[in-house]
Amino acid sequence: MKSPHRRRKFALGAAACTLAGAAAFATLTPSASASGGDRHPRPPKPTVVLVHGGFADASNWNGVMARLQKDGYPVMAPANPLRGIPNDAAYIASVLRSIQGPIVLVGHSYGGAVITNAAAGNPNVKALVYVAAFVPDTGEKLGDIINKYPGSEIQAALNPVPFPNPDGSTGTDLYIRSDRFRDVFAADVSKNEAALMAAGQRPFSASSFEDVTTAAAWRTIPSYGVVATADKAIPAAVERWEYQRAGARRVFEVRGASHVVMISHPDVVERLIEQAAADTR
C-alpha cells in the first residue's frame, strides 16, 4: 500500500549515501545549523524517546543518547517492560503522554513494534525512527514478519524459560543462549562487551511473537529507518521491505552492522534521528 510520505533511501557505506531513484552520490553530513543571518529563531528541539527491544535494556542507547544530549536534545530512554505488545505499548504510550511538546520516537528491534502501536493517536509524536526494527501493520504478528525473508538465526538460538503469571497460568520468557549471543545479536561489538550484554540480557515474553498489532502509527506519522545489513536477528531484507511499505522518508543502510547497530554505529543512528528531528521543525 502506498504511503503519502515521499520515499527516500540512503545506503550508508564509506561515508556515502544514495538517493532512491538517482545515480548521484553525496557525502553524508549532519544537518547544517541555521546561519547567523536567520532572523527567526528555531522552535525548541523535540524530545527524543528511545525504546529498546528484547534481550536488551535502555543502556543499549548510551552512545546515541550521549551524542543527542551533546547536541542539546532532551532525551528519554524508558524501560520497555517486555511483557507483550498490548502491555508494552500501553506503558510506552503513558510515558509519551507525560511529555510536553513534539516527540521523535525511536524503536529498536521489538521496540519498533511497540512504538508502532504506542504512538497511534498521539499528536505530539512527529516522527518515528526504526532501528533494525519490526514495523508491523494492523493485524500482523511478529512471528510471521520475521520469516517473510530468510536469514534470521535468532529463533534457533533461543532458550525458553517458563515463568508463573499472577493469574496462575504459565508464560514463557525468551533468552538468547550465551554461546550464540554474540554471533546472532551483537557480532560487531567486542567479545567482552557482548559477554556482558549476554549476562545482563532482559528476556521478553514469547507471546510478543503472537500478539496482533492493533494500530499502525506509521500510516499517519513520517517514518525513518536504519537497515543493519549483517543482521542475523531481523534479516536486512525484512527491514528494507518494512521501511519501503511504510514509505520511510529516509533509510540509512549500515554495511556489515549487526542487530545492535545503535551500539556499534551510534553516530549513524544519531544522525538519522537528528535528521528526523530537523524535518519536524
PLY file of the C-alpha trace (Angstrom):
ply
format ascii 1.0
element vertex 281
property float x
property float y
property float z
element edge 280
property int vertex1
property int vertex2
end_header
0.00 0.00 0.00
1.46 3.36 -0.98
2.15 5.90 1.75
1.56 9.61 1.38
5.07 10.22 2.59
7.77 10.81 0.00
10.13 7.84 -0.18
13.85 8.28 0.00
16.54 5.75 0.63
20.11 6.22 1.76
22.74 3.47 1.55
25.49 4.23 4.02
28.99 2.90 3.38
32.33 4.62 3.16
30.51 7.78 4.26
28.35 7.89 1.13
24.61 7.79 0.61
22.45 7.07 -2.41
19.24 8.87 -3.12
16.49 6.42 -4.13
15.81 6.64 -7.83
19.00 8.60 -8.54
22.51 7.64 -9.57
24.30 10.53 -7.90
26.27 10.10 -4.67
26.82 12.65 -1.94
28.74 12.65 1.33
26.53 12.24 4.38
26.93 15.16 6.77
24.94 16.23 9.81
22.19 18.74 9.17
23.53 22.25 8.73
22.77 24.68 11.54
20.88 27.86 10.99
23.01 30.62 9.57
23.87 33.61 11.65
21.67 35.73 9.40
18.44 33.96 10.38
16.05 36.47 11.91
13.51 33.93 13.10
14.61 31.66 15.97
14.02 27.96 15.55
11.41 26.25 17.71
12.63 24.15 20.66
14.15 20.80 19.81
11.80 17.83 20.15
12.21 15.30 22.92
13.78 12.09 21.64
12.30 8.95 23.22
14.34 5.78 22.70
12.63 2.40 23.16
14.80 -0.71 23.39
13.83 -4.19 22.24
14.08 -7.69 23.64
17.25 -9.12 25.24
18.28 -5.52 25.96
17.78 -2.53 28.22
17.97 1.26 27.94
21.78 1.24 28.29
21.97 -0.03 24.70
21.21 3.58 23.71
24.05 5.13 25.74
26.21 6.05 22.74
23.26 7.58 20.91
21.99 9.39 24.00
25.37 10.97 24.73
25.54 12.40 21.21
21.98 13.69 21.28
22.45 15.33 24.67
25.67 16.95 23.47
23.66 18.48 20.63
21.07 19.84 23.04
18.23 17.35 22.63
16.07 16.36 25.59
16.24 12.56 25.74
14.33 9.78 27.49
15.03 6.05 27.33
12.26 4.35 29.32
12.40 0.72 30.36
10.35 -1.38 27.97
8.54 -3.95 30.16
8.94 -6.73 27.53
5.70 -8.39 28.62
4.00 -8.47 25.21
2.83 -5.83 22.75
-0.51 -4.89 24.44
1.16 -4.32 27.80
4.32 -2.69 26.49
2.56 -0.37 24.03
0.19 0.83 26.76
3.13 1.54 29.06
5.14 3.46 26.46
2.00 5.36 25.44
1.66 6.51 29.05
5.26 7.75 29.00
4.60 9.68 25.79
1.55 11.35 27.30
3.73 12.68 30.12
5.92 14.66 27.69
5.03 18.17 26.64
5.82 19.32 23.12
6.95 17.46 19.99
8.47 13.98 20.18
10.73 11.96 17.91
10.03 8.34 18.85
12.72 5.72 18.18
12.42 1.95 18.43
15.00 -0.81 18.11
14.05 -4.37 17.12
10.91 -5.41 19.05
10.76 -1.82 20.26
9.72 -0.90 16.72
6.52 -2.90 17.12
5.90 -1.26 20.48
6.23 2.31 19.16
4.08 1.43 16.12
1.21 0.68 18.49
2.03 3.21 21.23
2.27 6.33 19.05
-1.10 5.92 17.36
-3.38 8.84 18.13
-0.73 10.94 19.89
-0.43 14.27 18.04
2.86 15.12 19.78
4.73 12.30 18.04
6.09 13.95 14.91
8.43 11.23 13.59
9.09 7.52 14.02
12.64 6.19 13.66
13.04 2.43 13.26
16.48 0.96 14.04
16.88 -2.62 12.74
13.27 -2.89 13.81
9.91 -4.51 13.33
7.36 -2.27 11.61
4.12 -4.25 11.71
0.82 -3.29 10.13
-2.57 -3.67 11.76
-3.50 -7.33 12.16
0.07 -8.65 11.74
2.18 -10.82 14.05
5.94 -10.53 14.51
6.29 -14.31 14.21
5.09 -14.04 10.62
7.09 -10.93 9.71
10.44 -12.30 10.86
10.07 -15.25 8.48
8.97 -13.25 5.43
12.54 -13.45 4.11
15.25 -15.97 5.07
18.24 -15.07 7.20
17.10 -14.94 10.83
19.14 -17.23 13.09
17.90 -15.95 16.41
14.95 -18.27 16.84
17.21 -21.32 16.78
19.42 -19.69 19.43
16.67 -19.07 21.97
16.36 -20.63 25.39
12.68 -20.64 26.54
12.17 -20.39 30.30
8.70 -20.84 31.86
7.53 -18.31 34.45
4.35 -18.01 36.55
1.79 -15.35 35.72
-0.14 -13.58 38.51
-3.32 -15.39 37.48
-1.70 -18.79 38.00
-1.09 -19.54 34.31
2.38 -20.10 32.89
4.16 -17.80 30.50
7.43 -18.24 28.62
10.40 -15.93 28.69
12.88 -15.99 25.82
16.64 -15.67 26.35
19.42 -15.95 23.79
21.83 -18.73 24.72
25.11 -17.24 25.88
27.11 -19.32 23.40
25.15 -17.82 20.49
24.52 -14.30 21.77
27.40 -12.51 20.09
27.05 -14.29 16.76
23.33 -13.74 16.25
22.80 -10.46 18.14
25.99 -8.42 18.52
28.63 -9.69 16.12
30.25 -6.29 15.57
30.88 -5.38 19.21
33.84 -6.65 21.22
33.81 -10.12 22.69
33.96 -8.75 26.23
31.11 -6.31 25.67
28.95 -8.99 24.07
29.61 -11.29 27.05
28.40 -8.59 29.45
25.33 -7.96 27.31
24.53 -11.68 27.27
24.87 -11.98 31.04
22.61 -9.00 31.68
20.08 -9.55 28.91
16.44 -8.93 29.73
14.19 -11.67 28.35
10.91 -10.90 26.68
7.69 -12.80 26.60
7.25 -15.36 23.83
3.72 -14.03 23.46
5.23 -11.00 21.71
5.64 -13.05 18.54
1.93 -13.95 18.55
0.44 -10.65 19.69
-1.58 -8.91 16.98
-0.77 -5.30 16.14
-3.85 -3.14 16.66
-2.60 0.21 15.29
0.00 1.28 12.74
1.21 4.77 13.64
3.47 4.92 10.56
0.36 5.35 8.41
-0.06 8.90 9.70
3.37 9.78 11.15
6.50 10.19 8.97
8.94 7.33 9.42
12.69 6.76 9.02
14.73 3.57 9.13
18.15 2.04 9.72
18.99 -1.24 7.97
21.71 -3.37 9.55
22.96 -5.30 6.53
24.57 -8.15 8.54
21.61 -8.54 10.90
21.03 -12.18 11.94
18.02 -11.40 14.11
15.72 -9.48 11.77
17.01 -10.05 8.22
18.04 -6.93 6.30
15.59 -7.91 3.56
12.74 -7.76 6.08
13.87 -4.36 7.30
14.04 -2.97 3.75
10.61 -4.33 2.89
9.06 -2.89 6.06
10.57 0.57 5.58
9.55 0.68 1.94
5.99 -0.32 2.82
5.88 2.39 5.49
7.03 4.99 2.96
10.07 5.90 5.05
11.37 9.35 4.16
14.98 8.33 4.66
16.66 4.97 5.13
20.32 4.50 6.11
21.91 1.15 5.33
24.91 0.36 7.53
27.12 -2.18 5.82
28.33 -5.03 7.99
26.31 -3.90 11.00
24.83 -6.42 13.40
21.42 -6.21 15.03
22.75 -3.79 17.69
23.71 -1.14 15.14
22.95 1.61 17.67
25.83 0.29 19.80
28.35 -0.36 17.02
27.42 2.71 14.94
25.82 5.24 17.32
26.93 8.16 15.13
24.87 6.92 12.18
21.77 6.29 14.27
22.11 9.68 15.96
22.48 11.34 12.57
19.23 9.88 11.28
17.39 10.82 14.48
18.62 14.40 14.17
17.57 14.45 10.51
14.08 13.31 11.52
14.02 16.00 14.21
15.13 18.66 11.74
12.38 17.64 9.32
9.76 18.14 12.03
10.98 21.68 12.69
0 1
1 2
2 3
3 4
4 5
5 6
6 7
7 8
8 9
9 10
10 11
11 12
12 13
13 14
14 15
15 16
16 17
17 18
18 19
19 20
20 21
21 22
22 23
23 24
24 25
25 26
26 27
27 28
28 29
29 30
30 31
31 32
32 33
33 34
34 35
35 36
36 37
37 38
38 39
39 40
40 41
41 42
42 43
43 44
44 45
45 46
46 47
47 48
48 49
49 50
50 51
51 52
52 53
53 54
54 55
55 56
56 57
57 58
58 59
59 60
60 61
61 62
62 63
63 64
64 65
65 66
66 67
67 68
68 69
69 70
70 71
71 72
72 73
73 74
74 75
75 76
76 77
77 78
78 79
79 80
80 81
81 82
82 83
83 84
84 85
85 86
86 87
87 88
88 89
89 90
90 91
91 92
92 93
93 94
94 95
95 96
96 97
97 98
98 99
99 100
100 101
101 102
102 103
103 104
104 105
105 106
106 107
107 108
108 109
109 110
110 111
111 112
112 113
113 114
114 115
115 116
116 117
117 118
118 119
119 120
120 121
121 122
122 123
123 124
124 125
125 126
126 127
127 128
128 129
129 130
130 131
131 132
132 133
133 134
134 135
135 136
136 137
137 138
138 139
139 140
140 141
141 142
142 143
143 144
144 145
145 146
146 147
147 148
148 149
149 150
150 151
151 152
152 153
153 154
154 155
155 156
156 157
157 158
158 159
159 160
160 161
161 162
162 163
163 164
164 165
165 166
166 167
167 168
168 169
169 170
170 171
171 172
172 173
173 174
174 175
175 176
176 177
177 178
178 179
179 180
180 181
181 182
182 183
183 184
184 185
185 186
186 187
187 188
188 189
189 190
190 191
191 192
192 193
193 194
194 195
195 196
196 197
197 198
198 199
199 200
200 201
201 202
202 203
203 204
204 205
205 206
206 207
207 208
208 209
209 210
210 211
211 212
212 213
213 214
214 215
215 216
216 217
217 218
218 219
219 220
220 221
221 222
222 223
223 224
224 225
225 226
226 227
227 228
228 229
229 230
230 231
231 232
232 233
233 234
234 235
235 236
236 237
237 238
238 239
239 240
240 241
241 242
242 243
243 244
244 245
245 246
246 247
247 248
248 249
249 250
250 251
251 252
252 253
253 254
254 255
255 256
256 257
257 258
258 259
259 260
260 261
261 262
262 263
263 264
264 265
265 266
266 267
267 268
268 269
269 270
270 271
271 272
272 273
273 274
274 275
275 276
276 277
277 278
278 279
279 280
